[in-house]
Amino acid sequence: MITSAIGKMFLEAYNEEYGTHYDARTFFIEQFYPLFFDQNKYMMTAGNSPLENPKLSWDDMIKGKKDYETPEQRKTRFDKLLKKIEDSEADASIARGFPSLDTAATTSGQVTDVVLPHEKENIFASWIGDALGVGVQGGFSILFSHKGILLDIYKGWKLYRKCLNETSMLKGNQINTWNGQWLSHYYDTRIYDDEQPLAGYNPYVANKDGVQSIDTQTWIKVLIGVSRKYKNAQILGYIYSIGQTNTTIGFIPFDLGQIRRPIHLYEKLFGTTQGRNAESLWNTAFGFRTACTAGVIGIKAMEPKGLRDYVYPKGDKAPKQPKAPKNETETINFNVYKIWILAMLNNEDLWDKSQELAELLNEASTDKDKSISTKRKNLVETMLGASNKKQFIAAATEVIPFIGKTNEFKDIVKEVHSMPTDNVPYFLTLLRFQYKTL
């Protein structure tokens, strides 16, 4: 099972990093259980295992209406779990991410009534692996098959325990959600401080009863942080959801170079501060599950919401210049559109070319004689409204008599003509945005 594999990968990285020699069973007993379960609030749900008492109401305990279990009661549950692991076949009641032994169970996938050999080490490792899942918006979690990221997640575990113990109204069982918020915080070099790791960190929301929980982080914020720290071309993530109905998307490659590209371009052209403010606008066009259907998470998955209407417009859909500087959000969103297109084109020179062409067209549409100016403007608008090479070049032929710098104009038109067909709608959309800026 993938949870066991990730748990073993973590242990290998942990032993290398800290000079220890833990196997999964020993780490679970000496490190994992005391931190996650042998305290008033659990850090993760124990599922159907003997560690969980389904009769207890965590909300009532947090509100002080019921007492937490005593250390002796927790010890009894722990001993029952160890005995069941030793005496039973591996299933969902003792191994995290494993199927139920009941082949008719509705919450298990890929089950079989064939008895398969499972080392006891795999069972203990599955708990560790499950606790390394990174919860993101949309109800999914990511298991990263990367030792460095797994160790980074581990660094947040004791801090979650600290927050649970020191915040009386904070509910437990949210380790995966915590991991997502922690990684995005830990990878933010503007905020994170090793000496004060929780400074500036506030991922909590409260319900009407005052019980606090951890808000779920977006997948794009997590991956932007990962891409900033790790320069690997690609890393693998296992995408899954465990609930009343379990869902498995499977292994998906994350192209960190592509994820970094629009972030780098935005900060380069508009400044680091605005770049950070723009992070929440990447990938608003569709959800995480839909993004995974492409088979890889990269620049395509970061498409901003609403941009497609400008790239493939239905009718007269023209960009609207934001009312800067009054509306900063509109300005950032406008710039996000332009940068994503530039990142898709994968050619920074086209930024200058689109600006230059926009300036030439702006000059061509201006004249002292209003009747001629209207004609020119209509010709320019026809060129701006083109959606393919044929339309664009036909419109350019009509506009060229009114262009001052003819050679520069022809060179850019030639470059558009030589572009891959798929890139043309993106460049023309960028041109429309640059023209509207003028």
MOQUI-V950397 format. One record per residue. N is the residue number from 1. RES is the residue in three letters. SS is DSSP state (alpha for helix, beta for strand, coil for the rest). Layout:
BEGIN
N;RES;SS + N;RES;SS
END
This chain:
BEGIN
1;MET;coil + 2;ILE;alpha + 3;THR;alpha + 4;SER;alpha + 5;ALA;alpha + 6;ILE;alpha + 7;GLY;alpha + 8;LYS;alpha + 9;MET;alpha + 10;PHE;alpha + 11;LEU;alpha + 12;GLU;alpha + 13;ALA;alpha + 14;TYR;alpha + 15;ASN;alpha + 16;GLU;alpha + 17;GLU;alpha + 18;TYR;alpha + 19;GLY;coil + 20;THR;coil + 21;HIS;coil + 22;TYR;coil + 23;ASP;coil + 24;ALA;alpha + 25;ARG;alpha + 26;THR;alpha + 27;PHE;alpha + 28;PHE;alpha + 29;ILE;alpha + 30;GLU;alpha + 31;GLN;alpha + 32;PHE;alpha + 33;TYR;alpha + 34;PRO;alpha + 35;LEU;alpha + 36;PHE;alpha + 37;PHE;coil + 38;ASP;coil + 39;GLN;coil + 40;ASN;coil + 41;LYS;coil + 42;TYR;coil + 43;MET;coil + 44;MET;coil + 45;THR;coil + 46;ALA;coil + 47;GLY;coil + 48;ASN;coil + 49;SER;coil + 50;PRO;coil + 51;LEU;coil + 52;GLU;coil + 53;ASN;coil + 54;PRO;coil + 55;LYS;coil + 56;LEU;coil + 57;SER;coil + 58;TRP;alpha + 59;ASP;alpha + 60;ASP;alpha + 61;MET;alpha + 62;ILE;alpha + 63;LYS;coil + 64;GLY;coil + 65;LYS;coil + 66;LYS;coil + 67;ASP;coil + 68;TYR;coil + 69;GLU;coil + 70;THR;coil + 71;PRO;alpha + 72;GLU;alpha + 73;GLN;alpha + 74;ARG;alpha + 75;LYS;alpha + 76;THR;alpha + 77;ARG;alpha + 78;PHE;alpha + 79;ASP;alpha + 80;LYS;alpha + 81;LEU;alpha + 82;LEU;alpha + 83;LYS;alpha + 84;LYS;alpha + 85;ILE;alpha + 86;GLU;alpha + 87;ASP;alpha + 88;SER;coil + 89;GLU;coil + 90;ALA;coil + 91;ASP;coil + 92;ALA;coil + 93;SER;coil + 94;ILE;coil + 95;ALA;coil + 96;ARG;coil + 97;GLY;coil + 98;PHE;coil + 99;PRO;coil + 100;SER;coil + 101;LEU;coil + 102;ASP;coil + 103;THR;coil + 104;ALA;coil + 105;ALA;coil + 106;THR;coil + 107;THR;coil + 108;SER;coil + 109;GLY;coil + 110;GLN;coil + 111;VAL;coil + 112;THR;coil + 113;ASP;coil + 114;VAL;coil + 115;VAL;coil + 116;LEU;coil + 117;PRO;coil + 118;HIS;coil + 119;GLU;coil + 120;LYS;alpha + 121;GLU;alpha + 122;ASN;alpha + 123;ILE;alpha + 124;PHE;alpha + 125;ALA;alpha + 126;SER;alpha + 127;TRP;alpha + 128;ILE;alpha + 129;GLY;alpha + 130;ASP;alpha + 131;ALA;coil + 132;LEU;coil + 133;GLY;coil + 134;VAL;beta + 135;GLY;beta + 136;VAL;beta + 137;GLN;coil + 138;GLY;coil + 139;GLY;coil + 140;PHE;beta + 141;SER;beta + 142;ILE;beta + 143;LEU;beta + 144;PHE;beta + 145;SER;coil + 146;HIS;coil + 147;LYS;alpha + 148;GLY;alpha + 149;ILE;alpha + 150;LEU;alpha + 151;LEU;alpha + 152;ASP;alpha + 153;ILE;alpha + 154;TYR;alpha + 155;LYS;alpha + 156;GLY;coil + 157;TRP;alpha + 158;LYS;alpha + 159;LEU;alpha + 160;TYR;alpha + 161;ARG;alpha + 162;LYS;alpha + 163;CYS;alpha + 164;LEU;alpha + 165;ASN;alpha + 166;GLU;alpha + 167;THR;coil + 168;SER;coil + 169;MET;coil + 170;LEU;beta + 171;LYS;coil + 172;GLY;coil + 173;ASN;coil + 174;GLN;coil + 175;ILE;alpha + 176;ASN;alpha + 177;THR;alpha + 178;TRP;alpha + 179;ASN;alpha + 180;GLY;alpha + 181;GLN;alpha + 182;TRP;alpha + 183;LEU;alpha + 184;SER;alpha + 185;HIS;alpha + 186;TYR;alpha + 187;TYR;coil + 188;ASP;coil + 189;THR;coil + 190;ARG;coil + 191;ILE;coil + 192;TYR;coil + 193;ASP;coil + 194;ASP;alpha + 195;GLU;alpha + 196;GLN;alpha + 197;PRO;coil + 198;LEU;coil + 199;ALA;coil + 200;GLY;coil + 201;TYR;coil + 202;ASN;coil + 203;PRO;coil + 204;TYR;beta + 205;VAL;beta + 206;ALA;beta + 207;ASN;coil + 208;LYS;coil + 209;ASP;coil + 210;GLY;coil + 211;VAL;coil + 212;GLN;beta + 213;SER;beta + 214;ILE;beta + 215;ASP;coil + 216;THR;coil + 217;GLN;coil + 218;THR;coil + 219;TRP;alpha + 220;ILE;alpha + 221;LYS;alpha + 222;VAL;alpha + 223;LEU;alpha + 224;ILE;alpha + 225;GLY;alpha + 226;VAL;alpha + 227;SER;alpha + 228;ARG;alpha + 229;LYS;alpha + 230;TYR;coil + 231;LYS;coil + 232;ASN;coil + 233;ALA;coil + 234;GLN;beta + 235;ILE;beta + 236;LEU;beta + 237;GLY;beta + 238;TYR;beta + 239;ILE;beta + 240;TYR;beta + 241;SER;beta + 242;ILE;coil + 243;GLY;coil + 244;GLN;coil + 245;THR;coil + 246;ASN;coil + 247;THR;beta + 248;THR;beta + 249;ILE;beta + 250;GLY;beta + 251;PHE;beta + 252;ILE;beta + 253;PRO;beta + 254;PHE;beta + 255;ASP;beta + 256;LEU;alpha + 257;GLY;alpha + 258;GLN;alpha + 259;ILE;alpha + 260;ARG;alpha + 261;ARG;alpha + 262;PRO;alpha + 263;ILE;alpha + 264;HIS;alpha + 265;LEU;alpha + 266;TYR;alpha + 267;GLU;alpha + 268;LYS;alpha + 269;LEU;alpha + 270;PHE;alpha + 271;GLY;coil + 272;THR;alpha + 273;THR;alpha + 274;GLN;alpha + 275;GLY;alpha + 276;ARG;alpha + 277;ASN;alpha + 278;ALA;coil + 279;GLU;alpha + 280;SER;alpha + 281;LEU;alpha + 282;TRP;coil + 283;ASN;coil + 284;THR;coil + 285;ALA;coil + 286;PHE;coil + 287;GLY;coil + 288;PHE;alpha + 289;ARG;alpha + 290;THR;alpha + 291;ALA;alpha + 292;CYS;alpha + 293;THR;coil + 294;ALA;coil + 295;GLY;coil + 296;VAL;beta + 297;ILE;beta + 298;GLY;coil + 299;ILE;coil + 300;LYS;alpha + 301;ALA;alpha + 302;MET;alpha + 303;GLU;coil + 304;PRO;coil + 305;LYS;coil + 306;GLY;coil + 307;LEU;coil + 308;ARG;alpha + 309;ASP;alpha + 310;TYR;alpha + 311;VAL;alpha + 312;TYR;coil + 313;PRO;coil + 314;LYS;coil + 315;GLY;coil + 316;ASP;coil + 317;LYS;coil + 318;ALA;coil + 319;PRO;coil + 320;LYS;coil + 321;GLN;coil + 322;PRO;coil + 323;LYS;coil + 324;ALA;coil + 325;PRO;coil + 326;LYS;coil + 327;ASN;coil + 328;GLU;alpha + 329;THR;alpha + 330;GLU;alpha + 331;THR;alpha + 332;ILE;alpha + 333;ASN;alpha + 334;PHE;alpha + 335;ASN;alpha + 336;VAL;alpha + 337;TYR;alpha + 338;LYS;alpha + 339;ILE;alpha + 340;TRP;alpha + 341;ILE;alpha + 342;LEU;alpha + 343;ALA;alpha + 344;MET;alpha + 345;LEU;alpha + 346;ASN;coil + 347;ASN;coil + 348;GLU;coil + 349;ASP;alpha + 350;LEU;alpha + 351;TRP;alpha + 352;ASP;alpha + 353;LYS;alpha + 354;SER;alpha + 355;GLN;alpha + 356;GLU;alpha + 357;LEU;alpha + 358;ALA;alpha + 359;GLU;alpha + 360;LEU;alpha + 361;LEU;alpha + 362;ASN;alpha + 363;GLU;alpha + 364;ALA;alpha + 365;SER;coil + 366;THR;coil + 367;ASP;coil + 368;LYS;coil + 369;ASP;coil + 370;LYS;alpha + 371;SER;alpha + 372;ILE;alpha + 373;SER;alpha + 374;THR;alpha + 375;LYS;alpha + 376;ARG;alpha + 377;LYS;alpha + 378;ASN;alpha + 379;LEU;alpha + 380;VAL;alpha + 381;GLU;alpha + 382;THR;alpha + 383;MET;alpha + 384;LEU;alpha + 385;GLY;coil + 386;ALA;coil + 387;SER;coil + 388;ASN;coil + 389;LYS;alpha + 390;LYS;alpha + 391;GLN;alpha + 392;PHE;alpha + 393;ILE;alpha + 394;ALA;alpha + 395;ALA;alpha + 396;ALA;alpha + 397;THR;alpha + 398;GLU;alpha + 399;VAL;alpha + 400;ILE;alpha + 401;PRO;alpha + 402;PHE;alpha + 403;ILE;coil + 404;GLY;coil + 405;LYS;coil + 406;THR;alpha + 407;ASN;alpha + 408;GLU;alpha + 409;PHE;alpha + 410;LYS;alpha + 411;ASP;alpha + 412;ILE;alpha + 413;VAL;alpha + 414;LYS;alpha + 415;GLU;alpha + 416;VAL;alpha + 417;HIS;alpha + 418;SER;alpha + 419;MET;coil + 420;PRO;coil + 421;THR;alpha + 422;ASP;alpha + 423;ASN;alpha + 424;VAL;alpha + 425;PRO;alpha + 426;TYR;alpha + 427;PHE;alpha + 428;LEU;alpha + 429;THR;alpha + 430;LEU;alpha + 431;LEU;alpha + 432;ARG;alpha + 433;PHE;alpha + 434;GLN;alpha + 435;TYR;alpha + 436;LYS;alpha + 437;THR;alpha + 438;LEU;coil
END
